[in-house]
């Protein structure tokens, strides 16, 4: 079993603390390696299927994941949840709620190739007005918490919750926005969101010039996982209209 922290020593033990920091760095590096190798990786598996690459299966290939957050839950799920946010903040990889609205990581070459794929059409075509408003806010200042975004575009309250999530889904699906960690925003942390063109400006500016190696990697990823290919086709269909 592969964990993220050493539970054999007390919390005040300096050696244990140093060991924990070292293993956190190691888990980050292993996750980045897995994402770069696979190209597109979910954070958590869907119904424990192993035909969709996930960080859970990369770290715990012989363990089924139990989505339980009570005192009897699997602590590895919580550890992976926190690792997800550290990875998103790092810019070593890209994070978006892309595949069926689920937490998804991309290697940077694959992100570049996907941006190029979307750039072959008008990526703004058919976006809800609220999505355009959100994107404009993020272009001016990124990252922003979801709470801040809802206030900026005047979509606060339960009455506008569905409209906000519909707009965000459209932006996630076209990779116009990415996750950038979490923000302490009230009782619970809020996801920090950035415009892709600001967080990955270098890739955005050359999205019409995707290197052959990046194109090849994306083609390999889509061939290996047809579900990802179908998701991309669905997202692109909404742009073409």
N, C-alpha and C positions, 0 to 999 in steps of 0.2 A: 504494500500500500504506500502511496506517495503523498505525504502531507506537506503542509507549508510551514509548520512550526514545530519546535521541539517541546514536547510536554513533559520531558523527564526532569526538568529543572524548575526551580521556583521562579516566580515572576520578578523577584528582586535580584536575581543572580546575574551579574554583569556578563559572565561568559555565555549564559543562556540567551541573553538579549542580543549579544553580538552574533551568536549562531543563528538566531531567528532572522536578523537583518540579512545575513549572508544567504540564508535559504530563500528569503523573499526575492532577493536579487536573482537567485538561481531560477526560481519559478517564473519570474518575468522573462528571463532569457529563454527558458524552455518553451514558454508560450509563444514568444516571438518566432522562434525557430519553427514551431509547429504551424503557425499562420503563414510564414514564408514558404514552407514546404507545400502546404495544401492550397494556398492561394485565397480560399474563402473558407471560413470556419465559424460555425455557430459556437456560442459560449456553452450552452447546455443542449443535450440531445433532445429530440422530440420523441416522446414515448420510448426512450432508450434505444431508438433505432441507431444502428451503426453504419448505415449507408450514407448518412450525412455527417461529414467531419465536424467534430466538436472538441472544444478544449477539455471537456470532461473526459471524453474517451482518450484524448492524448495523454492526460495525467493518470487516469484510472481505467485502463482498457478492460479490466476484468470485473469492474464493479458497475452494478446498475445504480442509477441515480434515483434517490428518493427526495422528492420536492417537499420536504417537511422543515418548518422553521421553528418548531417548538423545542422544548428541552431535550427531547429524544431524537431530534433531527441529526442528520449527518453534517458534522462541522465542516467537511470538505466543500459542501455546497456554498456555505457562507464565505469560506476562504476564496473560492473561485469567483464569487460575486464581487468581492473587494479587489481581487486581481484584475477583473474586467475593467474597473474604473482606473486602476493604475496604468493599465495598458492604453486606455483611451486617452489619458492625459499625456502619454509619452510621445506621441506622433511617430513612434517606431512602426506602427501599423495604424490602420483606420478602422473606426467603429461606427456602425450605423444600425438602426432597426430596419434592416432591409429584407431579409428572407422571411416572408409571411409575417412581417412586423416584429420579428424576433431579433435579439441581440446577435449581431454578425460582425466578424472581423475580416479585414481584407489586407493582404500584403500590398505594399505600395505599388509594385509593378502592375498587379491586377487591378488596383484602384485606378491607376493611370489608363489601363486598357478599357475599363468600364466607362470612365469619363469620356474617352474617345468614342466609344460606342454610342453613348447618349448624344454626343456632340454632332453626330451625323444628321440629326434632326433638330428642330427648335425645341430645346429642352423645357422652355417656358410654356409651350403650347398646352392649353387646356388646364393650367393650374387654377385651382380655386382662388378667388380674389384674396381670401384670408391667407393663403399660402404665399402669395406674392408679397403681401404686407409683412409677414413674418420674415421672409427672406430679405426684404429691404432693411428691416431692423438689424438683422444679423450681419448684413453687409456693412452697416455703419459701425457696429460694435459687436465683436465676438470674443469669447463665448458669452452666452447669457443663459440664465436659468429658465426653465419652463415657466416658473411663476412670473418672472420678469417679462417674458415674452407675452404671456396672456394679458398682463397689465398693459404692455405697450400697444398691443393691437386691439385692446378693449374687448377681450374675450374671457373675462373673468366670470366665475360663477358656474353652477351646474347647468344653467340654461344654455351656455355656450360651449360646454365641455365636448359635445359631439362634433361641433363645427371645428373646434381647435384640433382635435385628434384627427379628423379627416384631412385638414390642411397639412398637419405634420406628416401624416402617412404619405401624402403626395410628394412631399419634399424628401422624405427618407427613401422612397422607392426610386427616385431619380438621382439619388446621391447628391442632392444639392445642399444637404446638411450632414454633419457628422457629430458624433458625441465627443465631448472633450472633458470627461470626468464628472464630478459632482460638486454641487455648491451647497453649503450649509444654509438652508433657506426655510427657517421655521422649525417645526417639530421633527420633520424628516428631511434628509438630503434631497435635493432636486437635481435632476440630470442637467448638466451644462451642455449647451448646443452651440455649434459654430457653423457659419457658412463654409462649405467646402473650399470655396475660392479664397477664403482668408486663411484657414488653418493649413491647407495644402496648396498654397498659392503657386508654388513652383510647378506642381503637376497640372493645376488648372490652366495656367498660361500656355502650356504646351499640349493640351488635351487633343489638339488636332494633329499632333506629331507623336504618335505612340510608337516606340521602338519595336521592331519585329520580335524581339525576345519577350516583351511584355504581351504582345498579341498572341504569341505562341503559348505562353503560360496560361492566359485566359482560356484559350481554346482547349487546352489540356484539362483545365479545371472543369469546364462545362461538359466535356466528353466523359470525364470520370464521375461526375455527379449530375445526371440529367435533370434532377429537381432544380438545381441552380440555373440550368439553361432555360427551363420552362419559366422560372421566375423572371429572368432577364427578358425573355420574349414578352411576357405579360406587361412588364414595366415599359418596354419600348413601344408596345402597342398603344398604350395610353398617350404617348407623345405623338405618334403618327396620326392618331385619331380615327 
